[in-house]
Amino acid sequence: MKRILMIMGLCVPAIAANAQGIGFHPVRNWDQLKKMARKENKLIFFDIYASWCGPCKKMDKEVYADSSVGQYMNERFISIKLQADSNTNDIQLLNSDYAFASEVTKQFGLDGFPCYYFVDAEGRLLYRSEGFQLPREFLKTAAFAQDATTNLVGRMQKANNAQMDKKGLLQLALDLKKAKQQDAALKVIKQYKKRFLDGQPPFEILDKDILPVFGEFSEIFHAKDQLITYIFLNKSLSDSLMDRKGFSTTLIDFFVNRDYMVPAFFRNGKASGDIASITDLEKRIAAEFDAKTARKAATQAKCSWYELKKDYPRFLEAWFEKVDSFGIDMKDPYGALEINNTIYEIVLTQTNDPVYLKKSIAYMEALLKVDPDSYSRLDTYASILYKNGQKQKAIEVEKKALALAAKMKDDENVKFLNETILKMEKGEPIW
């Protein structure tokens, strides 16, 4: 009997220790949860986790079990813990957690695990955060979510009452978009545009602070807007005001493509319309902008259209015309990726044209001057050399790529490059 009592005595502290942490509720219904929050005058906290997530398990062990965290959260929040992946044999858990997690993450967005939503009793997102946080960091996050001066709901109320300044309004729009609240973000940025951009002298509003507006909310502008027209007509000045060389040309190219080419030749991610009619549209753009802008837009549209149609001979004709006529910034990561991938995925597999092969070799040599230790680019360079009949040089380059991959302990690519070298040595096709 004494032994039983001792065991029971040892068990009690463990239960008490667990009770000191966050007490997660089993509620899996939005209406019931909001009703409970209103009744208890509390907010709602969601912990969204995955069964395989290491940082999620660390949060359970080091943060949620912490007594100070538990006391703080239990007094202020109804806490819900939801498994968002379906990797479980527990059918009951899958039916309850996974379904509700899907509903909640669809509403508030999900970029990774663990993810935290702080929500008010009306179901409105106050704040969203993610990743492992130490107890003191997590408590700061929870406090931030409750503060009307910092959370999304409080700031939205200020925005609706036109009580936010230019900087604060833009930041709110960016925070809302980051939190996947797209409709609210668009509403705020439209207010920002109306209050601080429309009707203002362009040279007074063009500065680095407005870059996120173009980058994140391009949908509030059109190619023929007054501000965009000003930028087109004053490219050098606009680049200087924005402190970014090439800003104006890149921006104009984007809007011309989006507002002229896309509606005419693309629909729902697919090629549509008659690409032969692009000449008429090119003339129209030339009249409204200039011939170079029109030609660049037409060439890019043809590249995209033919690639979607898998018409590779015409795609390659248009793509090499684009690169030769307008160039691609080799130092730009996206430009470099386009060159490398187009050569590896299309030139290598779809053509034997010696002109295209020689141009591709020259492009890859230019790319490798920018980053000579990229084994991905070296592999592409070696592959196109091999297809051009330069077998020995191709093998030498591929061995250099192999050494770099081995140095980085990239086992998957080490295996791939070894296999490619063997094929080259045997004279076998590698495409």
C-alpha positions as CSV (number, residue, x, y, z in Angstrom):
1,M,0.0,0.0,0.0
2,K,2.8,2.4,0.9
3,R,4.5,1.6,-2.5
4,I,1.2,2.5,-4.3
5,L,1.0,5.8,-2.5
6,M,4.6,6.6,-3.3
7,I,3.9,6.0,-7.0
8,M,0.8,8.1,-6.9
9,G,2.8,10.8,-5.1
10,L,5.4,10.8,-7.8
11,C,2.7,11.1,-10.5
12,V,1.0,14.2,-9.0
13,P,3.9,16.7,-9.6
14,A,4.1,15.7,-13.3
15,I,0.4,16.4,-13.8
16,A,0.7,19.6,-11.9
17,A,3.7,20.7,-14.0
18,N,1.7,20.0,-17.2
19,A,-1.2,22.0,-15.8
20,Q,1.1,25.0,-15.2
21,G,1.7,25.3,-19.0
22,I,-0.8,26.4,-21.6
23,G,-4.1,24.5,-21.3
24,F,-5.2,23.7,-24.9
25,H,-8.9,23.3,-25.5
26,P,-10.5,20.6,-27.6
27,V,-13.0,22.9,-29.3
28,R,-13.0,22.4,-33.1
29,N,-15.8,24.6,-34.2
30,W,-15.5,28.3,-35.1
31,D,-18.9,29.4,-33.8
32,Q,-18.5,27.5,-30.5
33,L,-15.0,28.9,-30.1
34,K,-16.0,32.5,-30.7
35,K,-19.0,32.1,-28.4
36,M,-16.7,30.8,-25.7
37,A,-14.2,33.7,-26.2
38,R,-17.0,36.3,-25.9
39,K,-18.4,34.6,-22.7
40,E,-15.0,34.4,-21.0
41,N,-13.9,37.8,-22.4
42,K,-10.8,36.3,-23.9
43,L,-8.9,36.2,-27.2
44,I,-8.1,33.1,-29.2
45,F,-4.7,31.6,-29.8
46,F,-4.1,29.0,-32.5
47,D,-0.9,26.9,-32.6
48,I,-0.7,25.2,-36.0
49,Y,1.8,22.4,-36.1
50,A,2.9,19.4,-38.2
51,S,3.7,15.9,-36.9
52,W,7.2,16.0,-38.4
53,C,8.1,19.5,-37.3
54,G,11.1,19.7,-35.0
55,P,10.6,23.4,-33.9
56,C,6.9,22.5,-33.1
57,K,8.0,19.8,-30.7
58,K,10.5,22.2,-29.2
59,M,7.7,24.7,-28.6
60,D,5.7,22.1,-26.7
61,K,8.7,21.1,-24.5
62,E,10.3,24.5,-23.9
63,V,7.6,27.1,-24.2
64,Y,4.1,25.8,-23.9
65,A,5.0,23.9,-20.7
66,D,6.6,27.0,-19.2
67,S,4.7,28.1,-16.1
68,S,5.0,31.8,-16.8
69,V,3.8,31.3,-20.4
70,G,1.0,29.1,-19.2
71,Q,-0.2,31.6,-16.6
72,Y,-0.1,34.5,-19.1
73,M,-1.8,32.7,-21.9
74,N,-4.5,30.9,-19.8
75,E,-5.6,34.2,-18.3
76,R,-6.0,35.9,-21.6
77,F,-6.5,33.4,-24.4
78,I,-8.5,30.3,-25.3
79,S,-5.7,28.2,-26.8
80,I,-6.3,25.7,-29.6
81,K,-3.6,23.3,-31.0
82,L,-4.2,21.9,-34.5
83,Q,-2.3,19.4,-36.5
84,A,-2.3,20.6,-40.1
85,D,-0.7,17.6,-41.9
86,S,-2.4,14.3,-42.5
87,N,0.5,12.1,-41.4
88,T,-1.3,10.3,-38.7
89,N,-3.1,7.0,-38.1
90,D,-5.4,8.6,-35.6
91,I,-8.6,8.9,-37.7
92,Q,-10.4,10.8,-35.0
93,L,-7.6,13.4,-34.8
94,L,-7.4,13.6,-38.5
95,N,-11.1,14.2,-38.8
96,S,-11.2,16.9,-36.1
97,D,-7.8,18.6,-36.3
98,Y,-7.0,18.4,-40.0
99,A,-10.4,19.6,-41.2
100,F,-10.5,22.6,-38.8
101,A,-6.8,23.4,-39.4
102,S,-7.6,23.5,-43.2
103,E,-10.4,25.9,-42.5
104,V,-8.3,28.2,-40.3
105,T,-5.2,28.2,-42.4
106,K,-7.2,28.9,-45.6
107,Q,-8.5,32.0,-43.8
108,F,-5.2,33.2,-42.3
109,G,-2.6,31.7,-44.6
110,L,0.3,29.3,-43.8
111,D,3.9,29.7,-44.8
112,G,5.5,27.2,-42.5
113,F,5.4,25.5,-39.1
114,P,4.9,26.2,-36.3
115,C,2.5,29.0,-37.2
116,Y,0.6,31.1,-34.6
117,Y,-2.7,33.0,-35.1
118,F,-3.9,35.5,-32.5
119,V,-7.6,36.1,-33.1
120,D,-10.3,38.2,-31.4
121,A,-13.7,36.9,-30.3
122,E,-15.2,38.0,-33.7
123,G,-12.8,35.8,-35.6
124,R,-10.6,38.7,-36.8
125,L,-6.9,38.1,-37.1
126,L,-5.0,40.3,-34.7
127,Y,-1.5,39.0,-35.5
128,R,0.3,36.2,-37.2
129,S,3.7,34.8,-36.4
130,E,5.8,31.7,-37.0
131,G,8.9,29.8,-36.0
132,F,10.4,28.7,-32.7
133,Q,10.4,31.5,-30.1
134,L,11.9,31.5,-26.6
135,P,9.4,32.0,-23.8
136,R,10.2,35.7,-23.4
137,E,9.9,36.2,-27.2
138,F,6.6,34.3,-27.4
139,L,5.2,36.5,-24.5
140,K,6.2,39.6,-26.4
141,T,4.5,38.3,-29.5
142,A,1.3,37.6,-27.5
143,A,1.5,41.1,-25.9
144,F,2.0,42.6,-29.4
145,A,-1.1,40.8,-30.6
146,Q,-3.3,42.3,-27.8
147,D,-2.1,45.9,-28.2
148,A,-4.5,47.9,-30.3
149,T,-1.7,50.2,-31.4
150,T,0.2,47.3,-33.0
151,N,-2.3,44.6,-33.9
152,L,-4.0,44.5,-37.3
153,V,-7.6,45.1,-36.0
154,G,-6.6,48.2,-34.0
155,R,-4.6,49.7,-36.9
156,M,-7.4,48.9,-39.3
157,Q,-9.8,50.9,-37.2
158,K,-7.4,53.8,-37.3
159,A,-7.1,53.5,-41.0
160,N,-10.9,53.4,-41.5
161,N,-11.1,56.7,-39.6
162,A,-8.3,58.2,-41.7
163,Q,-6.1,58.5,-38.6
164,M,-2.9,57.0,-40.0
165,D,-0.1,58.9,-41.6
166,K,1.5,57.9,-44.9
167,K,4.2,55.7,-43.5
168,G,1.9,53.9,-41.1
169,L,-0.8,53.3,-43.7
170,L,1.7,51.7,-46.1
171,Q,3.1,49.5,-43.4
172,L,-0.3,48.4,-42.4
173,A,-1.1,47.3,-46.0
174,L,2.2,45.4,-46.2
175,D,1.5,43.7,-42.8
176,L,-1.9,42.7,-43.9
177,K,-0.6,41.2,-47.1
178,K,2.1,39.3,-45.2
179,A,-0.7,38.0,-43.0
180,K,-2.6,36.8,-46.1
181,Q,-5.4,39.3,-45.6
182,Q,-5.5,40.3,-49.2
183,D,-8.8,42.1,-49.4
184,A,-8.0,44.2,-46.3
185,A,-4.6,44.9,-47.7
186,L,-6.0,46.1,-51.0
187,K,-8.5,48.3,-49.3
188,V,-5.8,50.0,-47.2
189,I,-3.4,50.5,-50.1
190,K,-6.2,52.0,-52.2
191,Q,-6.7,54.5,-49.4
192,Y,-3.0,55.2,-49.4
193,K,-3.0,55.8,-53.1
194,K,-6.0,58.2,-52.9
195,R,-4.7,60.2,-50.0
196,F,-1.0,60.3,-50.7
197,L,-0.4,59.6,-54.4
198,D,-3.3,60.7,-56.6
199,G,-3.1,64.3,-57.7
200,Q,0.4,64.9,-56.2
201,P,3.3,66.1,-58.2
202,P,5.2,62.9,-59.2
203,F,8.6,64.2,-58.5
204,E,7.5,64.8,-54.9
205,I,6.3,61.2,-54.3
206,L,8.9,59.2,-56.1
207,D,11.5,58.0,-53.6
208,K,12.7,54.7,-52.2
209,D,9.8,54.5,-49.7
210,I,7.3,53.9,-52.6
211,L,9.1,50.9,-53.9
212,P,7.1,48.4,-51.9
213,V,3.9,49.9,-53.4
214,F,5.0,49.0,-56.9
215,G,6.5,45.7,-55.8
216,E,3.6,44.4,-53.7
217,F,0.5,46.3,-55.0
218,S,1.1,46.8,-58.8
219,E,-2.6,46.0,-59.3
220,I,-3.6,49.6,-58.1
221,F,-1.8,51.1,-61.1
222,H,-2.3,50.9,-64.9
223,A,0.2,51.5,-67.7
224,K,-1.5,54.8,-68.6
225,D,-1.8,56.2,-65.1
226,Q,-0.4,59.7,-64.7
227,L,2.4,58.5,-62.4
228,I,3.4,55.7,-64.7
229,T,3.3,58.1,-67.7
230,Y,5.5,60.5,-65.8
231,I,8.0,57.8,-65.1
232,F,8.1,56.8,-68.7
233,L,8.7,60.4,-69.9
234,N,11.3,61.1,-67.2
235,K,13.2,57.8,-66.9
236,S,16.6,59.3,-65.8
237,L,15.1,61.6,-63.2
238,S,12.8,58.8,-61.9
239,D,15.8,56.4,-61.6
240,S,17.6,59.1,-59.7
241,L,14.7,59.9,-57.4
242,M,14.2,56.2,-56.7
243,D,18.0,55.7,-56.3
244,R,17.8,52.7,-58.5
245,K,19.3,52.4,-62.0
246,G,17.0,50.8,-64.5
247,F,14.0,51.1,-62.3
248,S,11.9,53.1,-64.8
249,T,12.6,50.7,-67.8
250,T,11.8,47.6,-65.7
251,L,8.6,49.2,-64.4
252,I,7.3,50.3,-67.8
253,D,8.1,46.9,-69.3
254,F,6.1,45.2,-66.6
255,F,3.0,47.4,-67.0
256,V,3.1,47.2,-70.8
257,N,3.3,43.5,-70.7
258,R,0.6,43.1,-68.1
259,D,-1.9,45.7,-69.4
260,Y,-1.4,45.1,-73.2
261,M,0.1,41.7,-74.0
262,V,-1.4,39.5,-71.3
263,P,-5.1,40.4,-72.0
264,A,-4.6,39.8,-75.7
265,F,-2.7,36.6,-75.7
266,F,-2.9,34.8,-72.3
267,R,-5.8,33.6,-70.2
268,N,-5.7,31.6,-66.9
269,G,-2.0,30.8,-67.4
270,K,-2.5,29.5,-70.9
271,A,-1.7,30.9,-74.4
272,S,-4.8,32.2,-76.1
273,G,-5.7,34.4,-79.1
274,D,-3.8,34.6,-82.4
275,I,-0.2,35.5,-81.9
276,A,0.0,36.6,-85.5
277,S,-2.0,39.7,-84.6
278,I,0.8,40.8,-82.3
279,T,2.1,43.1,-85.0
280,D,-0.9,45.4,-84.7
281,L,-0.6,45.5,-80.9
282,E,3.1,46.3,-81.2
283,K,2.3,49.3,-83.5
284,R,-0.2,50.5,-80.9
285,I,2.2,50.3,-78.1
286,A,4.9,52.0,-80.2
287,A,2.5,54.9,-80.7
288,E,1.6,55.2,-77.0
289,F,5.2,54.6,-75.7
290,D,8.1,54.0,-78.1
291,A,9.3,51.4,-80.6
292,K,11.8,49.8,-78.3
293,T,9.3,49.3,-75.5
294,A,6.9,47.8,-78.0
295,R,9.4,45.5,-79.6
296,K,10.6,44.2,-76.3
297,A,7.0,43.6,-75.1
298,A,6.2,41.8,-78.3
299,T,9.3,39.6,-78.2
300,Q,8.7,38.6,-74.6
301,A,5.1,37.8,-75.3
302,K,6.1,35.6,-78.2
303,C,8.6,33.8,-76.0
304,S,5.9,33.1,-73.4
305,W,3.2,32.2,-76.0
306,Y,5.3,29.7,-77.9
307,E,6.7,28.1,-74.8
308,L,3.2,27.5,-73.4
309,K,2.3,26.0,-76.8
310,K,5.5,23.9,-76.7
311,D,6.4,25.3,-80.1
312,Y,10.1,25.2,-79.4
313,P,11.5,26.2,-82.8
314,R,9.6,29.4,-82.7
315,F,10.2,29.9,-79.0
316,L,14.0,29.6,-79.6
317,E,13.9,32.0,-82.5
318,A,12.0,34.6,-80.3
319,W,14.2,33.9,-77.2
320,F,17.5,34.4,-78.9
321,E,16.2,37.5,-80.6
322,K,15.2,38.8,-77.1
323,V,18.6,38.1,-75.6
324,D,20.6,39.4,-78.5
325,S,18.4,42.6,-78.9
326,F,17.7,43.5,-75.3
327,G,20.1,41.5,-73.2
328,I,19.6,39.9,-69.8
329,D,21.3,41.2,-66.7
330,M,23.7,38.4,-65.8
331,K,24.1,39.7,-62.3
332,D,20.4,39.6,-61.7
333,P,19.4,36.2,-60.1
334,Y,16.3,35.9,-62.1
335,G,18.0,36.8,-65.4
336,A,20.8,34.3,-64.6
337,L,18.3,31.6,-63.8
338,E,16.4,32.3,-67.1
339,I,19.5,31.8,-69.2
340,N,20.7,28.7,-67.3
341,N,17.4,27.0,-67.3
342,T,16.4,27.9,-70.9
343,I,19.7,26.5,-72.2
344,Y,19.6,23.4,-70.1
345,E,15.9,22.5,-70.4
346,I,15.1,23.7,-74.0
347,V,18.3,24.4,-76.1
348,L,19.9,21.2,-74.9
349,T,16.9,19.0,-75.5
350,Q,15.1,20.6,-78.5
351,T,17.6,21.8,-81.1
352,N,20.8,20.9,-82.9
353,D,21.1,24.3,-84.6
354,P,24.9,25.2,-84.4
355,V,24.1,28.9,-84.2
356,Y,22.0,28.4,-81.1
357,L,24.5,26.1,-79.6
358,K,27.4,28.6,-80.1
359,K,25.3,31.4,-78.7
360,S,24.4,29.3,-75.7
361,I,28.1,28.6,-75.0
362,A,28.8,32.3,-75.1
363,Y,25.9,33.1,-72.7
364,M,27.1,30.4,-70.3
365,E,30.7,31.7,-70.4
366,A,29.4,35.2,-69.5
367,L,27.3,33.7,-66.6
368,L,30.3,31.8,-65.2
369,K,32.3,35.0,-65.1
370,V,29.8,36.3,-62.6
371,D,29.8,33.1,-60.6
372,P,32.6,30.7,-61.6
373,D,31.9,28.3,-58.7
374,S,28.3,27.5,-59.5
375,Y,28.3,23.8,-60.3
376,S,24.8,24.1,-61.6
377,R,26.0,26.6,-64.3
378,L,29.1,24.5,-64.9
379,D,27.0,21.5,-65.6
380,T,24.8,23.4,-68.1
381,Y,28.0,24.8,-69.7
382,A,29.5,21.3,-70.0
383,S,26.3,19.9,-71.4
384,I,26.0,22.4,-74.1
385,L,29.7,22.0,-75.0
386,Y,29.2,18.3,-75.2
387,K,26.2,18.7,-77.6
388,N,28.3,21.1,-79.7
389,G,30.9,18.3,-80.2
390,Q,33.5,19.6,-77.7
391,K,33.6,16.3,-75.7
392,Q,37.0,16.6,-74.0
393,K,36.4,20.2,-72.8
394,A,32.9,19.2,-71.6
395,I,34.3,16.4,-69.5
396,E,36.9,18.7,-67.9
397,V,34.2,21.3,-67.0
398,E,31.9,18.6,-65.7
399,K,34.7,17.2,-63.5
400,K,35.1,20.7,-62.1
401,A,31.4,20.9,-61.3
402,L,31.7,17.5,-59.6
403,A,34.6,18.7,-57.4
404,L,32.5,21.7,-56.3
405,A,29.5,19.6,-55.6
406,A,31.6,17.1,-53.6
407,K,33.1,20.0,-51.6
408,M,29.5,21.2,-50.7
409,K,28.6,17.6,-49.8
410,D,25.7,17.7,-52.2
411,D,25.4,13.9,-52.5
412,E,22.5,13.9,-54.9
413,N,24.3,16.1,-57.5
414,V,27.6,14.2,-56.9
415,K,25.8,11.1,-58.1
416,F,24.2,12.9,-61.0
417,L,27.4,14.5,-62.2
418,N,29.3,11.2,-61.9
419,E,26.7,9.5,-64.1
420,T,26.8,12.3,-66.6
421,I,30.6,12.1,-66.9
422,L,30.4,8.4,-67.6
423,K,27.9,9.0,-70.3
424,M,30.1,11.7,-71.9
425,E,33.1,9.4,-71.8
426,K,31.1,6.7,-73.6
427,G,29.8,9.2,-76.1
428,E,26.2,8.6,-75.0
429,P,23.5,11.3,-75.1
430,I,22.9,13.2,-71.9
431,W,19.6,14.8,-72.9
